[in-house]
Amino acid sequence: MNENKPLLGCFVSGPTQVHGETEIILEQKEKKAQIFRNHIWGHNGIDKYFKRLGINKYGEDLNLILFQFYVEPLSIEKSSIKEKDSYRSKEKSLGVNLIFESDFFEFNENERRDIIFNSVISKLCSIKEPLLKRSLDTDIESIIQDLKNLYNPD
C-alpha cells in the first residue's frame, strides 16, 4: 500500500450542457465549470488538503473516499444522485455525492471555498455512522480534525 496515496479524491460533473442552448448560455456554463474546478484543483483548491491525508493513517478498511461534485445538475440527473454510494469492499472505496446549484456562484471566491469545505466536512460527518455499522476501522473523526487543521491552521 502506498502511504502517499491520498485517502480523499475528487470528481466534478457539470454544469450539464443541453442541445439547443445558446452560445451565451454555453459560455456561462463553461465559465461556471472552470470556476468550480479551480476551487477543487486550482492553486487554493481543496484537493491540496486532500493530498496531505494518506490512506494508511486512518485505518485499513478504506482506501478512497471519492467526493463527487455535481454542479447545476439537470432535474433528471438530480433524481438519480444518491447522498452516498454503497461501500465497495473490493476497492475499499466509498463515493460521496455533493450537489451545488446556481446560487453557489452568487458568493465571492472565499465564501465559495468555505461552502465547499463545510460541505465536505458535513458529508464526512454523515458517513461516520454507516461506516461504524459496517464495522470499518476508518477514523472519520481524525480525518475531519486533520482537514480542519489544514484548512484553518491557526
C-alpha positions as MATLAB code, in Angstrom:
seq = 'MNENKPLLGCFVSGPTQVHGETEIILEQKEKKAQIFRNHIWGHNGIDKYFKRLGINKYGEDLNLILFQFYVEPLSIEKSSIKEKDSYRSKEKSLGVNLIFESDFFEFNENERRDIIFNSVISKLCSIKEPLLKRSLDTDIESIIQDLKNLYNPD';
ca = [
       0.000    0.000    0.000;
       1.291    3.435   -0.902;
       1.104    5.707    2.153;
       1.492    8.767   -0.080;
      -1.695    7.923   -1.944;
      -4.425   10.299   -0.741;
      -7.475    8.903    1.052;
      -9.758   11.621   -0.316;
     -10.345   12.216   -4.006;
     -12.482   14.438   -6.220;
     -14.688   14.102   -9.277;
     -16.576   17.034  -10.829;
     -19.515   16.853  -13.222;
     -21.361   19.708  -14.852;
     -22.915   22.009  -15.441;
     -24.693   19.848  -17.994;
     -24.943   21.333  -21.452;
     -28.227   20.777  -23.241;
     -28.586   20.523  -27.004;
     -30.008   23.736  -28.435;
     -28.742   26.094  -25.736;
     -27.497   29.433  -26.983;
     -23.791   30.184  -27.269;
     -24.108   32.676  -24.404;
     -25.591   30.058  -22.071;
     -22.954   27.522  -23.069;
     -20.208   30.075  -22.350;
     -21.758   30.854  -18.943;
     -21.847   27.162  -18.088;
     -18.238   26.711  -19.195;
     -17.193   29.661  -17.028;
     -19.012   28.157  -14.028;
     -17.361   24.804  -14.671;
     -13.925   26.446  -14.719;
     -14.634   28.434  -11.542;
     -15.778   25.316   -9.710;
     -12.872   23.190  -10.915;
     -10.450   25.889   -9.730;
     -11.965   25.554   -6.254;
     -11.186   21.851   -6.415;
      -7.867   21.585   -8.293;
      -6.645   25.178   -8.593;
      -3.893   26.930   -6.636;
      -6.031   27.131   -3.464;
      -8.236   24.147   -4.288;
      -9.494   21.731   -1.675;
      -7.617   18.902   -3.379;
      -4.337   20.248   -1.990;
      -5.629   19.463    1.520;
      -6.906   16.063    0.437;
      -3.474   15.104   -0.900;
      -1.968   15.556    2.556;
      -4.147   12.845    4.100;
      -2.594    9.444    3.336;
      -4.624    6.245    3.261;
      -2.859    4.284    5.999;
      -3.097    6.898    8.723;
      -6.848    6.496    9.306;
      -7.444    2.745    9.190;
      -7.114   -0.185    6.836;
     -10.690   -0.675    5.606;
     -10.984    2.344    3.310;
      -8.573    3.344    0.547;
     -10.651    6.086   -1.073;
     -13.467    8.437   -0.203;
     -14.389    9.978   -3.542;
     -16.217   13.285   -3.332;
     -18.374   13.511   -6.434;
     -19.304   17.153   -7.006;
     -22.317   17.763   -9.257;
     -22.560   21.369  -10.456;
     -26.022   22.509  -11.516;
     -27.295   19.060  -12.479;
     -30.483   18.782  -14.506;
     -33.615   17.697  -12.600;
     -33.480   14.273  -14.222;
     -29.834   13.897  -13.161;
     -30.554   15.119   -9.641;
     -33.232   12.481   -9.139;
     -30.668    9.704   -9.656;
     -27.918   11.144   -7.437;
     -27.886    9.425   -4.064;
     -26.428   11.049   -0.951;
     -23.696    8.426   -0.926;
     -22.877    5.342   -2.932;
     -22.556    1.909   -1.402;
     -19.258    0.869    0.131;
     -17.259   -1.074   -2.439;
     -15.414   -3.701   -0.449;
     -13.320   -4.910   -3.383;
     -11.880   -1.401   -3.973;
     -12.258   -0.358   -0.331;
     -13.922    2.816   -1.539;
     -16.941    4.987   -0.931;
     -18.454    7.678   -3.145;
     -19.985   10.734   -1.508;
     -22.158   12.991   -3.654;
     -22.500   16.760   -3.296;
     -24.775   18.956   -5.391;
     -24.087   22.652   -5.991;
     -26.837   24.775   -7.523;
     -26.629   28.121   -9.336;
     -26.840   30.139   -6.096;
     -23.347   28.854   -5.230;
     -21.935   31.239   -7.849;
     -23.566   34.271   -6.203;
     -20.965   34.137   -3.421;
     -17.435   35.525   -3.599;
     -14.400   33.291   -4.041;
     -13.604   32.885   -0.337;
     -17.224   32.169    0.529;
     -17.413   29.527   -2.210;
     -14.237   27.857   -0.893;
     -15.762   27.797    2.601;
     -19.044   26.380    1.268;
     -17.183   23.545   -0.446;
     -15.046   22.855    2.613;
     -18.007   22.902    5.012;
     -19.988   20.659    2.655;
     -17.139   18.138    2.649;
     -16.926   18.209    6.457;
     -20.701   17.773    6.721;
     -20.604   14.768    4.373;
     -17.759   13.203    6.330;
     -19.849   13.566    9.491;
     -22.794   11.919    7.737;
     -20.832    8.801    6.736;
     -19.354    8.208   10.194;
     -22.306    6.178   11.496;
     -22.745    3.991    8.379;
     -19.029    3.133    8.456;
     -19.292    2.147   12.110;
     -22.333   -0.034   11.368;
     -20.275   -1.886    8.750;
     -17.521   -2.328   11.367;
     -14.990   -0.431    9.256;
     -11.986    0.874   11.154;
     -11.747    4.239    9.350;
     -11.233    7.061   11.853;
     -13.531    9.717   10.361;
     -13.140   11.993   13.404;
      -9.383   12.211   12.832;
      -9.883   12.869    9.120;
     -12.276   15.716    9.947;
      -9.945   17.187   12.543;
      -6.885   16.945   10.293;
      -8.774   18.591    7.408;
      -9.923   21.404    9.687;
      -6.373   21.923   10.945;
      -5.010   22.043    7.402;
      -7.734   24.405    6.184;
      -7.581   26.713    9.236;
      -4.038   26.315   10.562;
      -4.372   28.968   13.286;
];
